[in-house]
Amino acid sequence: MQVRGDRAPLEQRISWIDALLAEAQRGGAKLAVMPELALTGYELGEWNFEVAEPVPDGPSVHALHELARARDMILVAGLSEREGAHVYNTMAVVGPDGFLGRYRKLHPASAECAYWRAGESAHVIETDLGRLGVGICADMIRRTPWSIYAREGVDLVAIGAAWPDYRDATNYPLWREYRAMHVEATRAMPERIERAVGAPVVLANACGTSEVMATRFGPKVVTKLAGRSRVVCGGTIAEDPGDHREQVVIADVQRGARGVNRTPAAAAPEEPWVNHGSNAFRATFQWVDVVTGYLYRPLYHTTPTRQRAYVRPPAR
């Protein structure tokens, strides 16, 4: 399900989501995958700390459960999760009978490192539709969690994303080919993950616009989100044509259809494994990933809202 990524209250976002779920239900869907932060909207700023909530006991997961029960579907959707003094970029998996599991993004990218702590590991989530592996956006360019799912065996892979489209950006510093190849990752990486894991992949990417702020370094920048959601099973079999609007992409897949050899794989290094585009694109992609993470990660521990709300003891 391709849901708009702009910030909005939970009640408004639930209304948007339910309208798309009604369409998915009419199409016979039993599993609905939604984008990264589908329950909050994707925005980088202090607001992420303000809306973070516990999982599964917060209002977003409760609302998601009501939708799952009403539509008789398994739902996978993103939100900002608070646990203790930390905030995670999380996907919750909920069925008609309740909460099934969560996945915390292992690899926050660029300025995201200032707002979310990285998850520690990944595990398979058992559902009535089979064994589900979950990932989030920039996880697509790393070898984990996919090497874990290949080793443990999954029937389906669900990826929520808010992958941007920089092709028309006037304030993005890198060249035109880089921008084109960057958005092409919404096709190339799910197809590579399907081959690596050996199970169908559903990518739900956000559409519309999002506000991104280089943390305390400058003003917010409005970014277009790429859309281009797709279902991959032996290659892409259904996809958004790239018109950046809310919609549902529906396909029938056979779970674990490719019968891959699920023998344990050797541990792989954590460098990006982007394999499309020119050598210059791949080298720049890796450089940007490493450098921006290095710059932003320390800021997570000093962000004012997080310090005030989660870390410092209340004034007496």
N, C-alpha and C positions, 0 to 999 in steps of 0.2 A: 504494500500500500504506500503510495507516494503522497506523503502528507507535507503541507507547507511548513517551513522551518522558522517563520518569524515568531517572535515572542508573543504569548497570549496567556490569559488566565486558564487554569485547569478546566473550568467549566466550558469555556469556549473551545478548547482543544478537544475535549471529549465529544462535543457536538460535531466538530469536523470529522473526527475519527469514526463516530457512529454512522455518519452518512456514507462514508466509504465502506464501512463494514456491511451495511445493508446491501450495497452493490456486490461486494464479495460473496455474501451469503446467497444472493440470487444466482451467482455464477457457480455455486456449489462448493465454495472454498471451505476447507476444514482447518487450515492454518493460515493466519494472517500475520505477516511480518511488517513492522513499522520502522521508521527511521530512528536513528540516534536522537535521543532527547525529544521523541515524538510527544511526550506528555508535558513538556515545558516549552519547547521551541529551542532552537540552537542559537545561543548568543554568548559571546565571551565578555564577561564583565562581573562585577561584584554581585550582580543579581543571581548568579549561579549558587552562591552560598546562601542567599536568602530563601530560595525555593527548594533547597535540598531537603530531603525527608527520609525517614527510615524505610527500609524495605525488609519485610513485606507489610509492615504495620502502618504505613502512611496512607494519605488519602488517594494518591495516584494509583497505587496497586489495588486498593479497594474499588475504585472506579473502574479499573481495568477488569477486575473480577466480575463486576456487574455486567459489563459488556460481553465478556466471554460466556457468562451464563445465559444471557438473553439471546446471543447469536449461536450458541452451541459450537463454539470454535476455540481453538488454542491460539492465544495472542502473544506476540513478542513485541515489546515496545520499550523505548528508552526513556530514562529520567535521570535526574541528578540525585544521587543517594548520599545520605549522611549517616555515618556510623562513628560515634564518639566524636573525636576532634578532627575527623577526616571526611572528605567528600570524594565520591567516585562517580565516574560516567558509567552508568549501569543499564543493562537490558534486563527487564523482568519477563519471565515466562509464566503465563497464567492460563489455566483451563477452566471449564465450567464448574469444576469442583474445588477450585482454589489455586493457590500459589504453587508453582512447580519448581522454580529455581531462578537463579540470577547469574549474570555474567558481568564482571567488571572489566572495563577496557584495559588491556594490558599495555597499550602503547599510545598514551595521549600524544598528540602531535603539536609541535610548534607552540603557540601561545596557550594551547589547552593545558600545557604543563603547569601553568600558573594557577589553574582553577580546579584541577582534578588530580588526585593521587592515582598512580598506576595500580591496577589490580595485581594480585600476586600469582595467580595461576588460573587455569581453565579446567573445567570438568564437563563431562557429558551430562545432559539433563534428560531424564527418562520421561517420556510422554506417551499418551495413548496412540500417537502416530509413529512412535519409534524413538530411537536415540538421537537427540538433537544436539548439535554443536553450534555455539553462538559466537559471533565476533562483532566488532564495532569499527567501522570506517578505516582509520589508519592502521588498524591491525592487519588489513589486507596486504600491506607492503612488508610485513614481517613473516618469519617462518612459524612463530607461535601466534595463535593457538593451533594452527593447522597441523603442525607436526604431531601435536598431542592427539587431535581427533583422528588423524591417520593411524596412529598407533593403537588407540583404544577402540576405534570403529564407531562410526555414526551412520544413521540412515538419511539424515537431512542436515543441511547447514543453513542457518539464518544469520544474515548480516544486516545490521542497521547502520546507516551512514548519514552524514551531512557533508558530503564531498562537494567542494566548490567548483564553479566553472569560471575560470579566470580569462576566458578567451576575449571578452569585450571589456575587461577591466582597464581603466585609465590610470590607476594608481598602483598597478602591480609591476614590480621592478624587472621581471624576467622576460625573455624574448618570446615571440609569437609561437615558435615551434614548441617551446617548453609548455606554454599554456594549452596548446592543442593536445599534446601528449599527456599532460596532467589529467585532463578530463577523460581521455581515452582509457585511463585506468579503471573507470567504472565498468568497462567491458572486459579489458584484458585480465584484471586481477581476479574477479569471480570465476572466470573460465580457468585460470591457472589453479585456483583453490579447488575447484571441482576435480581437476585431474590429480591434484596432490592428495586430496582426502578420499576420493572415490565415492562421492555421494552428491546428489543434486544440491545446488546452491540457490538460495533466494536472497537477492540484494534489494533492500528497500532504502532508497536514497531520498533525502528531503528535496523539496523544490521551493521556489520563491526566493526570498532574500533573507539575509541574516546580518546582524551587526557584530563586527569583530573589533576589539580594542587591543592594541599593543599595550599591554598592561603598564599603566602609569608612564608610558613613553609617548603617548600621542592620542589623537582623537579617534573615535570609533570610525570604522570603515564599513560601508555597506557592501556585502558580497552576494553575488548570485549563486544559488545552490543548483547543482547540476541536474537533479532528477535522474533520468536514464536508468530507472529501476529495471530489474530483469530477473528472469528465472533461467537457470543454466542446468541442463541435463544432457550431456553429450554435446555441449555447445549451447549457445543462447537459443532458447525456444520461444521466449516471449519477452518483450521489452517495451518500455516507454520510448516513443519516437524522438524524445528530446525536446519537447515543447514547454518544459518547465511549468507544468500545471499539475494540480492534484488529480490523481487517478488511481485506478486499480489495475494491476497486471496479473492475470490469472492463467495458470497452466496446470495440466495434469502431469505428475511425475510418478515414477515408480521408485519407492524408497530404496536407497542403496542399489540403484538400478544397474550400476556398472560392475558389480561383483568384484570389486578391487581386492587385491591381496592385502589383508590387514595384518601382516606380520610387523613386529616392532621396527621402527625406522631409527637410524642413527641420529643422535642429537645434532641439530643444525645450529650454526652460528646465528646471531640475532641481527645481522646487517640487513638492510632492505633487499628484497629479492625482486625488485621491479625488472622486468625483462622485455619491455616493449619500448619502442622509440629508439632514437640515436644514442650512441655512446655518450655524447655530450649531455643529452637529457638525463640519462641514468646517473651519470657522475654528479650532475647538478642536483638531482633529486636527493641523492644520498647526502651530499654536502649540506643542503638546506635542512634536511631532517636532523642531522647530527648537531649542527650549529645552533639552530633555533631551540632545540631541546636543551642544550647546554645553557643558553641564555635565560630561558624562562623557568626552568625547573626550580631554581632556588627561590623564585618569587612566591611560590605556593606557600612557603612557610612564613611569609611576612605580609601576605595580603591583608589589608586592614579589616575587612568584614569578617574574614575567617578568624583572625586573631581576637576580635571583639566578641564574636558570638560563640566560638567553639573552644578557644584555647585559654584565654584569660579568665580567671575566676571572677564572679560578679562582685561589684563593689559592695562593701558592707555599709 
